[in-house]
């Protein structure tokens, strides 16, 4: 069985594309029939300003999409993205919407989000309700039944009723909600149901070594189907919980050795969508006939680890390691089983945000006593992407009529003079002309500024007019005298200004690029600095209250790990800063001496003593270059080779260093037989903050610093890598002039 793994991918590049993909046309006779068109729209972290790694998607009753993200919980209403973070900025690896709460888990955190009385999302932690952090860390799935929340892990299942937490001791199982009942599918044990604080078997024949049910889905004929990862697809009789193999084309597909199922969703009455671990997605019908495959060459941003959800319009959202895919079915007519409505999400007044809870609401700003001269209204129509809609709005008491239809989802009003205003917004679909969308109405009351009192206004007007007349007379005399002088100056300055204008334009373009890079660097650096500090603070508090010496030593070890992570990250920043400022200083050094220094620096890394260092050059081989920069380059490459070694392989782990001197340059090879780099990440490994491996503890700056340092030295770097085989980096350094 393939267990879900977490790949820490930090993508900086912007990937937003919308591609129309047409499925096979209708065929004749007994052949498969499918002729829908699908539009793909891809989103990534650069768009929604969070990590590109997403874990799960869900839709609430209003049509708002929520996404479990590496940086927290994302909210998307079709127009704008919001990121809600936990108290200690942990990922949201899974979540469940239960009433007005959104229960979440991720790393060492568990709790729920809930909107307060002002409509703002707030996080409440439940960490102190659990016996240990390990209980929280192992939780990977959440389900709900009859007001109780079930936190499922491979060690056991924890049940939370809002006040008391109890445990169901059952290992290695998956949890599902089938026909109003919870069932467990245990690896190599069968199907079970909860029975108080324990479980009882209802089908012990449905058992597979290293496999179990991965999804249980009901079709349009109320038949339940069990999907395993690699052991086939089965029909489930919910009256007696017996199972029978579903003989079908899709079953044969997933029984192949190179195919493994991840998740399945039922949609559009008679269709299924299945995602695989490594081969994209498959659409098939209720007869088990495969209608379409989307793999490596499709419009998906990645074929790996796609977690799907079907929204209330029957469209598909896919969360994955490179962002989000949105698959929209293109139809001339669309029948909805809900009435769409436009929502006014929130108002912004100066630097303050006011969330709107319901239609026909009333917000009174006059009680604050502060002047309100500018208000921005932010609205959306959940379940519809902004590009599908147009809006018209009308502020009663300010506007004369409705605005022209446009695609903006924000309207700002300035110079409001106080009083009661009613904001109305309506939407229409660009293509579905008969679609009715319910409008939104909000009434606000703003205070009238003191100076707009009619008597004050009259006095101020008279004074203002008098001052203007005096000023005009004075300025007329002055301007007449200076006019001739200015005419001469204008001619001289015109040519200078044209030159300066061109220089300012170039400088402004460079500053924009630098600001974007700086914003991203500060955002990511602050996250990587705060995380180990928070971990260290928590461990210190725990160690202070611990009397067991052995446990204290373990906590000290964890503290040391956090300090090492922080030290590594700070060292990377210092290397980056030193490289950009310090001039090149050439001197000769033996390669043996340089490697001995690097080996001494990394000897405290985990498992470093297990890696054999092979030197393939003459013992007296020397290199004349900037020694400190060469140390930075080789240190990062050797350190990465140690971190990403496969210590579970049969072959002995090694790092092989070879070096030669040519007529024009030195050539150094750094080779290892470690994990290797997946081919789809080859173009990104030198990007700032990019990490290509699950569980990576690095800063994501190492290879970025390597190529930045080589640019200073006019050097080059290239590499070849195969997954689970190893990687070879080739460096070329020019000889000193």
Secondary structure, 3 states (H helix, E strand, C coil): CCCCCCCCCCCCCCCCEEEEEECCCCCCCCCCCCCCEEEEEEECHHHHCCCCCEEEEEECCCCCEEEEECCEEEEECCCCEEEECCCCCCCCCEEEEECCEEEEEECCEEEEEEECCCCCEEEEECHHHCCCHHHHHCCCEEEEECCEEEEECCCCEEEECCCCEEEECCCCEEEEEECCEEEEEECCCEEEEEECCEEEEEECCCCECCECEEEEEECCCCCEEEEECCCCEEEEECCCCEEEECCCHHHHHHCCCCCCEEEEEEECCCEEEEEECCCCEEEEECCCCEEEEECCCCCCCCCCCCEEEECCCCCEEEEECCEEEEEEEECCCCCCCCCCECEEEEEEECCEEEECCCCCEEEECHHHCCCCCEEEEEEECCCCCHHHEEEEEEEECCECCCCCCECCCEEEEECCCCEEEEEEEEEEECCCCCCCCECEEEEEEECCCHHHCHHHHHHHHHHHHHHHHHHHHHHHHHHHHHHHHHHHHHHHHHHHHHHHHHHHHHHHHHHHHHHHHHHHHHHHHHHHHHHHHHHHHHHHHHHHCCCCHHHHHHHHHHHHHHHHHHHHHHHHHHHHHHHHHCCCCEEEEEHHHHHHHHHHHHCCCCCHHHCEEEEECCCCCEEEEEHHHHHHHHHHHHHHHHHCCCCCCCCCCEEEEEEEECCCEEEEEEEECCCCCCHHHCCCCCCCCCCCCCCCCCCCCHHHHHHHHHHHCCCEEEEEEECCCEEEEEEEEECCC
